Amino acid sequence: MVTLQGEVERITFENEETGFRVVRVGSLEGEGARPGSVAVVGTFQAVGPGTRVRITGEFELDARHGEQLKAQVLVPVAPSTLEGLARYLGSGVIPGVGLALARRVVEKFGMESLDVLDRAPARLREVPGIGERRAEQIGKTWAAERATSGVMMLLQAHGASPHLATRIVKHYGERAASIVEQAPYRLALEVRGIGFKTADRLARSLGIAGDHPERVQAGVLHELDALTAEGHTYAPREVVLERAAKMLDVAEAHVAAALDTLWAAGRVVLEKDRVFLAWLHRAEVALARGLLDLANEPVTALPNVEASLSAFERRAGITLAPSQRRALEAASRHTVTVITGGPGVGKTTIVRALVDTFERAKLSIRLAAPTGRAAKRLAEASGREATTLHRLLEYDPRGGGFQRGTQSPLEADVVIVDEASMIDVPLGAALVVALQPNARLVIVGDADQLPSVGPGAFLRDVLASRVAVSVRLDEIFRQAGASRIVLNAHRILHGEMPESAPAEDPTSDFFVVSSSDPVRAADTLLRVVLERIPERFQFVPGRDIQVLTPMHRGPVGTIALNERLQLALNAGGRVIPLGGGRLRIGDRVMQTRNDHQREVYNGDLGVVTALDDETGVVTVSFEQREVEYEGADLDALLLAYATSIHKSQGSEYPAVVVPLLTSHFVMLSRNLLYTAVTRARKLCVLVADPRALKLALAAVRREDRLTSLAERLQEG
C-alpha cells in the first residue's frame, strides 16, 4: 500500500453512474512513486486534468493494460503552484470556466483564488470578463463541487467505500453531508443498494448511540425486510421483538417503542398481534378483496361447451381426460378457476382448449406468465400471444407502478395466467385490481413447486381458501408416462425414492449418480457436465446443460461450481473490468432482479457477447435479443453455469444436473427436489447421497410461509 501525490494528466475512462474511473496521473511524489505517469483505476469522485490528487492504493499488474495503481482513496489536494492552480480551475471542475478564464482568476487573486471562491465568490467580478450573473453562477457551481468533495471525504473517513459514497452523493446531491451526519439511517430506507448494516456502520462511526430511537426503528424495518425476503407477509410481534432486540443488542422495550412509533407513522401495521410492513399489508388486503369481489360476481355460463370441447378434440386429434374436461367446464361457469397439476398431466393441452373454447364464445383473451421465459413457453403452447404480467399490466419503470388498475382496467373478458406458483402477493394484487368486474380469471400452475421468490404463497393460499373452484389434473398421459423424469417427479411428490435407469441405458432420461463427500461430488459433477453427458447425449456444456444446486456456499454451491465451470468452459474469455471483474466475454449469466426498462427479468439467462472499451458498455444476448449494461447495472448479473434451484422457477432446460448432499440439509425438502427435477426437458442427473434424498423426501413443506391471504379469503 502506498500514498502518493501527483497531477491528473488526462481522463481515460469514467462512468458517472458508478463513479468507476481510469485517470492518468503524473509528477508523482512519495515513497514508492514511479517515474513518468501511471494509470490510476478505482471508484472515486470526478477530477479534471490539472487536478492535484492524493492517492492511497497499491500497484498491480493487469494482463491487458500493464501496471496500474488501484486506488482505495483518491482526493483532490490544493495545487502548490500558480500554474497548477490555473490548470486545476480550468480543468472542467467548474463548468464554463476554461483555462484562459482560470488564468485570469489566478492572475488576479494568486494562491488565494480558492479562498475567494470559498468565502467571497462575489469578488470574481473584479476579474475582467466576469459580470455579476456569471460570478454568481460560478460561485454556486463551485459550492456544489466543494460540497460533493466534502461529503466524499466525510463518507470515506467513516468507512464508506468510494463506490458507496458516489451513490449517496448522486442520490442526495448537496444535502448528502447533512443527511449523513444528522439522519444516517435514512440511507438504508432511501438509497438503493444500502442496507441497514452499512448505514449502521456509518452511524456508529458518527457516534450515534446503540439505543437511539432512529437506529432501533431502522433495525425493526431491517428485520421485517429480512422476513419478507424469506417469503413471509407478516411476523408475530414477539418474533419481531426478539429478533430485532438480539440484532441491535438492545432491550425489547426499545423495540416495542420503535414498533409503536413506526405504526403511528404508517410504516408498519399491527393486526392480531402480527406485524406487517404497511405496503405489504395493503397488497395482501387488496388481493383478498379483489379475488372475493371477482369470485362473487355473477357470470353467465358459456353456451354449447360440450360441442366446443368435441370440436377441439377432433381438430387436435386427442381425447381429453376426465379431469381436463372438469377444468374446462369449471372455467366456463365461474369467474375464478384454479387448474393445478404436475408434469405430464396435460396443462399445456388444457390452455389450448381453454383458448379455443373462449374464442368460440367470442370472448377476448389475454395470456400472461410471471417471467419472460414462461410467457414464451405459454405462447408456443397456445399458439397465441403471451406476455409477462408486468407488460400486461403496463409497468412504468420510471414511476414504479402499474398503469393498469381500477381506473384503467384490462380490456379482456378472460385472463389466463400460467406458472402461477411464481406469483407473489404484490403482483397478484396488481393483477386482480386490474381486471374488469365481469372478467374471468383462470389460474394455471403447479402447487407443489417451490413458492414465489417474492413474499406470500399466492397459489397455495387461493387453493387452501376454497374461494375459487379448483381442479387438479391427475392423469399422466401415455407419452409423458414413458419419461422417467415425469414418473420420478410424481414418485417424489408421494415421498418415494426416484428410480435411476441403468448406467448403460442410452435411451433413458433420468439417472442417479451416488456420491456423499462434497469435494468428490463436485469432481463427479464436473465430469458429468463436461464429459459424460456431452459424449452420450451430445448436449453442449454452457448452453444445454444447467447445474441446479440447493445452496450458494460449499464445494457444490453455486459460487464454487461457477468458478470451476467458468475455468473449464471459458478460461480464455476476456475479463470485464467492471462488476468486480468476475465476468468474461462468452460467459453464461443470469439476471437477478427485474429490470422493466430493459425488459429482462429475475431468472432470465443470457450470454455476455461484447465490451466497448470506450464507453464501458457490456452487451448480453438473451435468446437473440441484445441488452446493454453499464456501471452498477452489471451488479444484476451473476455467473449462471450453476444456479440455485429457487432461481430456476418457471424455467426449463434440455439437461439438468442436481447435486444433493447431506450438507444441504437446511434446504432439503420434497418440493425443492421436485422443482429441480421438473426443470429438465430431456435429461435429469442427480449427483446425490442416498441419505440426502431420504431427508428431502421426508420434509414436505420446509418452505411454508407466514401469510394471511387464505384467512382473509375465508373470512370474506
Secondary structure, 3 states (H helix, E strand, C coil): CEEEEEEEEEEEEECCCCCEEEEEEEEEECCCCCCCCEEEEEECCCCCCCCEEEEEEEEEEECCCEEEEEEEEEEECCCCCHHHHHHHHHHHHCCCCCHHHHHHHHHHHHHHHHHHHHHCHHHHHHCCCCCHHHHHHHHHHHHHHHHHHHHHHHHHHCCCCHHHHHHHHHHHHHHHHHHHHHCCCHHHHHCCCCCHHHHHHHHHHCCCCCCCHHHHHHHHHHHHHHHHHCCCCCEEHHHHHHHHHHHHCCCHHHHHHHHHHHHHCCCEEEECCEEEEHHHHHHHHHHHHHHHHHHCCCCCCCCCHHHHHHHHHHHHCCCCCHHHHHHHHHHHHCCEEEEECCCCCCHHHHHHHHHHHHHHCCCCEEEEECCHHHHHHHHHHHCCCEEEHHHHCCEECCCCEECCCCCCCCCCCEEEECCHHHCCHHHHHHHHHCCCCCCEEEEEECCCCCCCCCCCCHHHHHHHHCCCEEEECCCCCHHHHCCHHHHHHHHHHCCCCCCCCCCCCCCCCEEEEECCCHHHHHHHHHHHHHHHHHHHHCCCECCCEEEEECCCCCCCCHHHHHHHHHHHHHCCCCECCCHHHCCECCCEEEECCCECCCCECCCCEEEEEEECCCCCCEEEEECCEEEEECHHHHHHEEECCEEECHHHCCCCEEEEEEEECHHHCCCCCHHHHHHHHCCEEEEEEEEECHHHHHHHHHCCCCCCCCCCHHHHHHHC
